[in-house]
Amino acid sequence: MLPEYLSCEYILLAITLLLLLSAFFNFKMRKILKEREEGDSVLIKNAYFNHITNLPNRTNIEIVIAEQIERSNRHDKPFLLTTIKFLNYNEDLVVEFSNLILGSIRDEDILAHIEKNVFLVLFNEYLEEKNFTILLRRFQKNLGESHKFQVEIGKSKYPDDSKNVSGLIDEAKKHIQ
């Protein structure tokens, strides 16, 4: 009878060791997966967002514009793009400048930082051109109050100026005044 109890003790010891090893392995795997997820999110952020302003970059906004084109075609409504060129670009002021633009646009519109000194505003499909001037005046008022920034503004309209993403962005940059 003694050998039976002795073998149960060994079995319990082996099960306990397996349980501890399994828990340790599970803990290590969770740690590795968490590090990988954090690394993936950093890669995604670097790929789709400007590293200074944390605004969507050109790659990101091109995806959004393509979706906007599809939505615009379904609803048969135009939309506007505006480019804002920051003439006296200064890396120390660029975040303040982007915040000034964000304070001038509506919540449903999207601001992107597409080049070193060029920003793009994608207005949703329901913005009529006459309402665009209201937003433009608000932006110019905010600019005038700060006296720090010199800008040139251009715009393009879908589908009048172009029917594809890069064409719309290029047209808005061409019309900068």
C-alpha positions as CSV (number, residue, x, y, z in Angstrom):
1,M,0.0,0.0,0.0
2,L,2.9,2.3,0.6
3,P,4.0,2.3,-3.0
4,E,0.5,3.4,-4.1
5,Y,0.7,6.5,-1.9
6,L,4.2,7.1,-3.1
7,S,3.2,7.0,-6.7
8,C,0.2,9.4,-6.0
9,E,2.7,11.9,-4.4
10,Y,4.8,11.7,-7.6
11,I,1.8,12.2,-9.8
12,L,0.7,15.2,-7.7
13,L,4.2,16.6,-7.9
14,A,4.4,16.1,-11.6
15,I,1.0,17.7,-12.1
16,T,2.0,20.7,-9.9
17,L,5.2,21.2,-11.9
18,L,3.3,21.0,-15.2
19,L,0.8,23.5,-13.9
20,L,3.5,25.9,-12.8
21,L,5.4,25.5,-16.1
22,S,2.1,26.1,-18.0
23,A,1.4,29.3,-15.9
24,F,4.9,30.6,-16.5
25,F,4.7,29.8,-20.3
26,N,1.3,31.5,-20.5
27,F,2.7,34.6,-18.7
28,K,5.7,34.8,-21.0
29,M,3.5,34.4,-24.1
30,R,1.1,37.2,-23.0
31,K,4.1,39.5,-22.4
32,I,5.4,38.7,-25.9
33,L,2.0,39.3,-27.5
34,K,1.5,42.6,-25.7
35,E,4.9,43.8,-26.9
36,R,4.1,42.8,-30.5
37,E,0.7,44.6,-30.3
38,E,2.4,47.8,-29.0
39,G,5.0,47.5,-31.8
40,D,2.3,47.1,-34.4
41,S,0.4,50.1,-33.1
42,V,3.6,52.2,-33.3
43,L,4.1,51.0,-36.9
44,I,0.6,51.8,-37.9
45,K,0.8,55.3,-36.3
46,N,4.0,56.0,-38.1
47,A,2.6,54.8,-41.4
48,Y,-0.7,56.8,-41.3
49,F,0.0,59.8,-39.0
50,N,2.4,62.8,-39.1
51,H,5.0,62.4,-36.4
52,I,4.9,66.0,-35.4
53,T,1.2,67.0,-35.4
54,N,-0.3,63.5,-35.0
55,L,-2.7,64.3,-37.8
56,P,-3.5,61.9,-40.6
57,N,-0.8,62.0,-43.3
58,R,-1.2,61.8,-47.1
59,T,-1.5,58.0,-47.2
60,N,-4.2,58.1,-44.6
61,I,-6.2,61.0,-46.1
62,E,-6.0,59.4,-49.6
63,I,-7.9,56.4,-48.2
64,V,-10.5,58.7,-46.6
65,I,-10.9,60.7,-49.8
66,A,-11.4,57.5,-51.8
67,E,-14.2,56.6,-49.4
68,Q,-15.6,60.1,-49.7
69,I,-15.7,59.7,-53.4
70,E,-17.7,56.5,-53.2
71,R,-20.1,58.1,-50.7
72,S,-20.4,61.2,-52.9
73,N,-21.3,59.1,-55.9
74,R,-23.9,57.2,-53.9
75,H,-25.6,60.4,-52.7
76,D,-24.8,62.4,-55.9
77,K,-23.3,65.3,-53.8
78,P,-20.1,67.1,-54.3
79,F,-17.4,67.8,-51.7
80,L,-14.5,70.2,-51.3
81,L,-10.9,69.8,-50.5
82,T,-8.8,72.7,-49.3
83,T,-5.0,72.9,-49.0
84,I,-3.4,75.3,-46.7
85,K,0.3,76.1,-47.3
86,F,2.1,77.3,-44.2
87,L,4.5,79.8,-45.8
88,N,6.6,80.8,-42.7
89,Y,6.8,77.1,-41.6
90,N,8.4,76.6,-38.2
91,E,8.6,73.2,-36.6
92,D,8.0,74.8,-33.2
93,L,4.8,76.5,-34.4
94,V,3.4,73.7,-36.6
95,V,1.3,72.1,-33.8
96,E,-0.1,75.5,-32.8
97,F,-0.9,76.1,-36.5
98,S,-2.7,72.8,-36.8
99,N,-4.7,73.5,-33.7
100,L,-5.7,76.9,-35.2
101,I,-7.0,75.1,-38.3
102,L,-8.8,72.4,-36.2
103,G,-10.5,75.2,-34.3
104,S,-11.7,76.7,-37.5
105,I,-13.3,73.7,-39.1
106,R,-16.4,71.6,-38.2
107,D,-16.2,68.4,-36.3
108,E,-17.2,66.3,-39.3
109,D,-14.4,67.7,-41.5
110,I,-11.0,66.1,-41.5
111,L,-7.6,67.8,-41.2
112,A,-4.5,66.1,-42.6
113,H,-0.8,67.1,-42.6
114,I,0.2,65.9,-46.1
115,E,3.6,67.6,-46.6
116,K,6.1,69.4,-44.4
117,N,4.3,72.8,-44.8
118,V,1.0,71.7,-46.4
119,F,-2.2,70.8,-44.7
120,L,-5.4,69.5,-46.3
121,V,-9.0,69.8,-45.1
122,L,-11.5,67.4,-46.4
123,F,-15.0,68.8,-46.1
124,N,-17.8,66.3,-45.9
125,E,-20.1,65.9,-48.9
126,Y,-22.9,68.1,-47.5
127,L,-20.8,71.3,-47.3
128,E,-22.1,73.7,-50.0
129,E,-19.7,76.1,-51.6
130,K,-21.4,79.1,-50.1
131,N,-20.9,77.6,-46.6
132,F,-17.3,77.1,-47.4
133,T,-16.8,80.9,-47.4
134,I,-18.1,81.0,-43.8
135,L,-15.5,78.5,-42.7
136,L,-12.8,80.3,-44.7
137,R,-13.7,83.6,-43.0
138,R,-13.5,82.0,-39.6
139,F,-10.1,80.6,-40.4
140,Q,-8.8,83.9,-41.7
141,K,-10.2,85.6,-38.5
142,N,-8.3,83.1,-36.3
143,L,-5.2,83.7,-38.4
144,G,-5.5,87.5,-38.1
145,E,-5.8,87.3,-34.4
146,S,-2.6,85.3,-34.0
147,H,-0.4,87.4,-36.4
148,K,2.1,84.5,-36.5
149,F,1.2,82.6,-39.6
150,Q,1.4,83.4,-43.3
151,V,-0.7,81.1,-45.5
152,E,-1.9,80.4,-49.0
153,I,-5.1,78.5,-49.5
154,G,-6.3,76.5,-52.5
155,K,-9.3,74.3,-53.1
156,S,-10.7,71.7,-55.4
157,K,-14.2,70.3,-55.8
158,Y,-15.3,66.8,-56.6
159,P,-16.3,65.9,-59.3
160,D,-15.7,69.3,-61.1
161,D,-11.9,69.5,-60.7
162,S,-11.0,65.8,-60.8
163,K,-12.6,62.4,-60.3
164,N,-9.7,60.7,-58.6
165,V,-7.9,61.2,-55.3
166,S,-4.5,62.3,-56.4
167,G,-6.1,64.6,-59.0
168,L,-8.2,66.3,-56.4
169,I,-5.2,66.9,-54.1
170,D,-3.0,68.1,-57.0
171,E,-5.8,70.5,-58.2
172,A,-6.2,71.9,-54.6
173,K,-2.4,72.5,-54.5
174,K,-2.4,74.1,-57.9
175,H,-5.1,76.6,-56.9
176,I,-3.2,77.9,-53.9
177,Q,-3.2,81.7,-53.9
